[in-house]
Amino acid sequence: MLDVALLGTGGMMPLPNRFLTSFLLRFNGRLLLVDCGEGTQVTMKLLGWGYKSVDAICITHFHADHISGLPGLLLAIGNSDREEPLVMIGPEGLRHVVTSLCVIAQDLPFQLEFIELPYRQGILPEPAKVGSYEVKSCPMDHRLPCFGYSFEFKRAGKFSPEKAALNQVPMAVWNKLQKGVDATINGVSYTPSQVLGPPRKSIKVSYCTDSRPVPILAPFVKDSDLLVCEGLYGEMDKLQKAASHKHMIFQEAAKVAKDANVKELWLTHFSPSLTNPGAFVQEARAIFPKTSVGTDRMSKTIRYEDEDEEDES
Amino acid sequence: MLDVALLGTGGMMPLPNRFLTSFLLRFNGRLLLVDCGEGTQVTMKLLGWGYKSVDAICITHFHADHISGLPGLLLAIGNSDREEPLVMIGPEGLRHVVTSLCVIAQDLPFQLEFIELPYRQGILPEPAKVGSYEVKSCPMDHRLPCFGYSFEFKRAGKFSPEKAALNQVPMAVWNKLQKGVDATINGVSYTPSQVLGPPRKSIKVSYCTDSRPVPILAPFVKDSDLLVCEGLYGEMDKLQKAASHKHMIFQEAAKVAKDANVKELWLTHFSPSLTNPGAFVQEARAIFPKTSVGTDRMSKTIRYEDEDEEDES
């Protein structure tokens, strides 16, 4: 199972009642953060999932509202006694931008490792491996190089005692193999595939802001259990303004969700001028019914198919 | 008259209910800001004095909690259509630090001008001129070069018709001279000193964080109408901890206020561990009775002596 939380829902500048857009994923007790604007460490504190377990931070692009909170957050993570390296993923130039910002966050007690994504329109970079899952990225269409992200949490096949017996796997190594680890006993080696059924449906969660709705986007986020997508404005008559600044409006995000056959859409990255985003949700729902207007720290647990609440395997 | 507001009262990290320590002064409709941690733009928005009129930003030192909000604030000031240059004052290295942080705030619609203060223990740098007043700085004792600031708002002498008559100044230029501007009539030049009495008492406001209480501090802030000073902890038994991190506790700030004969002391820069600073105010008041525990956006109007509420001259 995967926990997700939308840490903030604002675009452009933090507001007294709205943090900047960022997104937190928790899987097996470890955290991955997407975007980190000014104040992200505060809304993370309010959420209460801690700082220490952040293994990776993905940055969509280098506009301040998506990265200005990074030095403060890195210091907060440092104060939590973290020592393991932290992976940063973002567009080319990431190391330079982060190093520049860290002029006020030097001597961190952990290393930063950088994965810089090459920006070529219409071409997906190689997925990045973080812990036990993959981070996929997709070039977007904004005023500077920007990536959407998709996170896929794979699930091994179900343990099959029949298959294990058929393959003559000794019971002494079943447990180890069931956990996905190779095992050797009496000089004979065994692999998990000898005791597991076919891989089961994974959990997929996608995040996309800031961008126009590029053609590659719907295939990229296809069949996501959750799509978090920007809707800078709710008003249809602001489409041109949104487009000229390379953003999307609610209805466009809903169209992407529909085309991609996602299970659920959360809108975010609202303009400061959009004081009541909920007033426009019906227009989006007319296109994609499972649309929600994001709110700060809105969260959800997403389970594997047929994963019951007790079984967290 | 001068308006002042303590924008935040926290040290080290922004908290859900406490912004980081910074201080705003408003004089003749223009603003000067001291320190700018993560979230300062948000508490400024809550205060409601606007962004556009910020003429100068003084930075005490380069720890993140005193400057991490700068890129976001500069962008907010830029969004307010400001075009006049903005003066930045801080320790040597200021231009490098600000330029590094501004990797995510490029193309600002106004120029930044830098005044870098040389840090020599016990030696006051030259005062900096900002608009109609002077910014004085004082080297403090922290873990890296840090300055306290003092702002003095001078007041010309009172207009004296008797003196004007004695000096045979024509009435036609009285108004101009009264405003402090030289005037010429019928080929004869006159100066304000010919119509004004002796200069009157100025308003002085001082701000000091983060530091141990250095000997030069009390003379530097002497006779301030208001001293804003850090008190990282209220508990006397945390003195050693405060000292080892080069900070002050409440009682030490109160001692500075007493020695300097200031009119009023506001404590600020509370440790995140100090959840109820008010619980320790009595210990400080035992040393300096006019001590207040700062709260976010605590503000005050300071008037010149004998300046009545209608007369803002």
Interface residues (C-beta under 8 A of the other chain):
Chain A: M13 P14 L15 P16 E38 G39 Q41 V42 K45 L46 F62 H63 A64 D65 I67 S68 G69 P71 G72 L75 A76 N79 H96 V97 S100 L101 V103 I104 A105
Chain B: M13 P14 L15 P16 E38 G39 Q41 V42 K45 L46 F62 H63 A64 D65 I67 S68 G69 P71 G72 L75 A76 N79 H96 V97 S100 L101 V103 I104 A105
